[in-house]
Amino acid sequence: MSTIAINMFLTLDGVAQGPGGTDEDLDGGFAHGGWTTSYFTEQLGEIIWKWHVDPGALLLGRRTYDIFAGFWPKVPADHDDAAMARVLNEAPKYVASRTLDKADWQNSTVLAGDVVEAVTELKKQDLGEIQVLGSVNLAQTLIEHDLIDEFRLTVFPVVLGTGKRLFGDGTVPTSMKLVSATSTDAGVVACVYRRAGKPTYGSFGL
């Protein structure tokens, strides 16, 4: 059996849309793209590197796949991001898309048919840790069907008010266990949570 971990950038109000660029995801007229860029420091880079360094496979939505495939294969060998490029380029990659017929980025496979069924079958294989990077629409579908084992959430000190939120409609009520939490010099908090069963409920009333 494989496990699935989501690596996601979030605002304080839970928005995950368009973190890396102004035109990355304009769905719904989103006008706040690129909200992470001023908070990236060497310390944050080290945290993210540890999360990404040894994936068994990557699971990507179509939009994220297109962005990554247009960038990571072109990173020069002497670039600061060369080590990350090597990891992402060499890892097996599965792309969830209803419109993509083939994926040209090395070691990439398009998941055919229903994405929930396809990912459920992936989890049955011995792939190790399958990492979902970005891909908020895909992540919401996986959350709705209770397919995520670990959440690696990098929370940035910014509030946007609008945009796609990671935990949206259809989220399965779940308790979480905090595995680790690290804050950076720029005010970013990197948290790792694992599922801990169903929520419990009570009352503080007399």
VMD Tcl script that draws the C-alpha trace (Angstrom):
set ca {
  {0.00 0.00 0.00}
  {1.09 3.52 -0.76}
  {0.32 6.67 1.21}
  {-0.68 10.07 -0.17}
  {0.71 13.33 1.21}
  {-0.49 16.76 0.13}
  {2.11 19.54 0.04}
  {0.16 22.80 -0.15}
  {0.76 26.53 0.25}
  {-2.09 28.28 2.10}
  {-3.04 31.77 3.21}
  {-4.26 32.33 6.76}
  {-7.82 32.17 5.46}
  {-7.18 28.87 3.67}
  {-6.77 30.05 0.07}
  {-4.54 27.81 -2.05}
  {-5.13 29.36 -5.48}
  {-2.34 30.86 -7.56}
  {0.49 30.92 -5.01}
  {3.37 31.14 -7.44}
  {2.52 33.67 -10.13}
  {0.12 36.42 -11.19}
  {-1.32 34.39 -14.09}
  {-0.98 30.92 -12.58}
  {-4.70 30.40 -11.92}
  {-7.20 33.08 -12.90}
  {-10.35 31.01 -12.34}
  {-13.21 33.05 -10.91}
  {-11.41 36.30 -11.72}
  {-8.75 35.61 -9.08}
  {-6.51 38.67 -8.95}
  {-4.07 37.82 -6.13}
  {-1.73 35.35 -7.83}
  {1.86 35.20 -6.60}
  {1.05 35.83 -2.93}
  {3.86 33.56 -1.63}
  {6.81 35.12 -3.40}
  {7.79 37.82 -0.90}
  {7.88 35.29 1.96}
  {10.31 32.77 0.46}
  {13.57 32.54 2.39}
  {16.42 30.05 2.53}
  {14.91 28.63 5.72}
  {11.59 27.91 4.00}
  {13.43 26.37 1.07}
  {15.16 23.93 3.41}
  {11.84 22.86 4.93}
  {10.26 22.31 1.54}
  {13.31 20.40 0.32}
  {13.00 17.91 3.18}
  {9.34 17.32 2.30}
  {10.06 16.77 -1.40}
  {13.43 15.06 -1.43}
  {12.37 11.42 -1.81}
  {8.92 10.96 -3.38}
  {7.80 7.52 -4.44}
  {5.70 9.27 -7.08}
  {4.07 12.62 -7.82}
  {0.35 13.11 -8.39}
  {-0.53 16.31 -10.23}
  {-3.55 18.09 -11.61}
  {-3.48 19.27 -15.22}
  {-2.74 22.93 -14.46}
  {0.11 22.17 -12.07}
  {1.49 19.59 -14.49}
  {1.59 22.15 -17.30}
  {3.36 24.71 -15.07}
  {5.92 22.19 -13.79}
  {6.54 20.59 -17.19}
  {7.23 24.03 -18.63}
  {9.76 24.89 -15.93}
  {11.59 22.03 -14.21}
  {13.03 20.26 -17.29}
  {14.59 23.58 -18.34}
  {16.43 24.30 -15.06}
  {20.22 24.42 -15.79}
  {22.51 22.03 -13.94}
  {24.29 24.94 -12.19}
  {21.05 26.65 -11.06}
  {20.14 27.00 -7.36}
  {17.09 24.79 -8.02}
  {19.03 22.06 -9.83}
  {18.70 19.52 -7.00}
  {14.93 19.99 -6.81}
  {14.69 19.83 -10.60}
  {16.50 16.50 -10.59}
  {14.09 15.07 -7.99}
  {10.97 16.23 -9.83}
  {12.23 15.30 -13.29}
  {13.24 11.78 -12.27}
  {10.22 10.92 -10.10}
  {7.34 8.90 -11.58}
  {4.50 11.32 -12.26}
  {0.76 10.67 -12.57}
  {-1.43 13.37 -14.10}
  {-5.15 13.61 -13.38}
  {-6.78 15.16 -16.45}
  {-9.97 14.72 -18.46}
  {-8.48 16.44 -21.54}
  {-4.80 15.46 -21.71}
  {-4.08 12.54 -24.06}
  {-0.38 12.16 -23.32}
  {2.21 13.67 -21.01}
  {5.62 14.44 -22.52}
  {7.52 15.29 -19.33}
  {9.78 12.34 -18.56}
  {8.31 9.53 -16.43}
  {4.77 10.96 -16.71}
  {1.56 8.96 -17.09}
  {-1.96 10.31 -17.64}
  {-4.54 8.67 -15.38}
  {-7.39 7.40 -17.50}
  {-11.04 7.33 -16.45}
  {-12.44 8.34 -13.07}
  {-9.75 10.05 -10.98}
  {-11.00 8.69 -7.65}
  {-10.95 5.12 -8.94}
  {-7.53 5.65 -10.55}
  {-5.99 7.10 -7.38}
  {-7.56 4.36 -5.24}
  {-5.82 1.81 -7.49}
  {-2.53 3.75 -7.22}
  {-2.72 3.54 -3.43}
  {-2.94 -0.24 -3.67}
  {0.44 -0.34 -5.42}
  {3.76 -0.35 -3.60}
  {4.86 3.13 -4.68}
  {5.84 4.45 -1.26}
  {4.78 8.03 -0.66}
  {2.73 9.65 -3.41}
  {3.04 13.43 -3.16}
  {0.35 15.82 -4.37}
  {2.02 19.15 -5.14}
  {-0.27 22.14 -5.47}
  {-3.15 20.95 -7.70}
  {-5.88 22.41 -5.47}
  {-8.79 21.12 -7.55}
  {-7.40 17.59 -7.47}
  {-6.61 17.92 -3.76}
  {-10.21 18.90 -2.99}
  {-11.47 15.80 -4.81}
  {-9.08 13.54 -2.90}
  {-10.06 15.15 0.41}
  {-13.74 14.70 -0.39}
  {-13.14 10.98 -0.90}
  {-10.92 10.58 2.17}
  {-7.82 9.55 0.21}
  {-5.22 11.75 1.92}
  {-3.01 10.34 4.68}
  {-0.80 13.34 5.49}
  {-1.20 17.11 5.07}
  {1.93 19.29 4.78}
  {0.59 22.79 4.96}
  {2.78 25.85 4.55}
  {0.73 28.74 5.94}
  {1.71 32.26 4.85}
  {0.91 35.41 6.86}
  {-1.47 36.87 4.32}
  {-5.29 37.03 4.05}
  {-6.94 37.31 0.61}
  {-10.65 36.90 1.25}
  {-11.33 35.26 -2.13}
  {-9.99 32.27 -4.03}
  {-10.11 28.48 -3.97}
  {-9.71 27.09 -0.48}
  {-8.12 23.73 0.19}
  {-10.86 22.63 2.56}
  {-13.98 23.52 0.64}
  {-17.45 22.08 0.21}
  {-17.48 18.30 0.45}
  {-14.58 18.06 2.90}
  {-14.89 14.94 5.06}
  {-14.95 15.81 8.81}
  {-11.64 14.52 10.17}
  {-9.56 14.88 13.31}
  {-5.88 15.66 12.75}
  {-2.75 14.86 14.73}
  {-0.04 17.52 14.60}
  {3.26 15.83 13.72}
  {5.44 18.94 13.50}
  {5.29 22.71 13.22}
  {8.10 25.07 12.26}
  {7.99 28.84 11.83}
  {10.34 30.76 9.57}
  {12.00 34.13 9.86}
  {9.43 35.52 7.39}
  {6.45 34.43 9.50}
  {5.54 31.32 7.50}
  {4.41 28.29 9.54}
  {5.06 24.85 8.07}
  {2.82 22.19 9.66}
  {2.53 18.46 9.15}
  {-0.75 16.76 10.11}
  {-1.91 13.16 9.87}
  {-5.44 11.86 9.99}
  {-6.58 10.77 13.44}
  {-10.06 9.42 12.83}
  {-13.41 11.14 13.16}
  {-13.88 14.36 15.17}
  {-15.28 14.06 18.68}
  {-17.94 16.44 19.90}
  {-19.03 17.78 23.26}
  {-20.25 20.88 24.99}
  {-18.94 23.43 27.50}
  {-22.49 24.27 28.54}
  {-23.62 23.86 32.16}
}
mol new
graphics top color blue
foreach p $ca { graphics top sphere $p radius 0.5 }
foreach p [lrange $ca 0 end-1] q [lrange $ca 1 end] { graphics top cylinder $p $q radius 0.2 }
display resetview
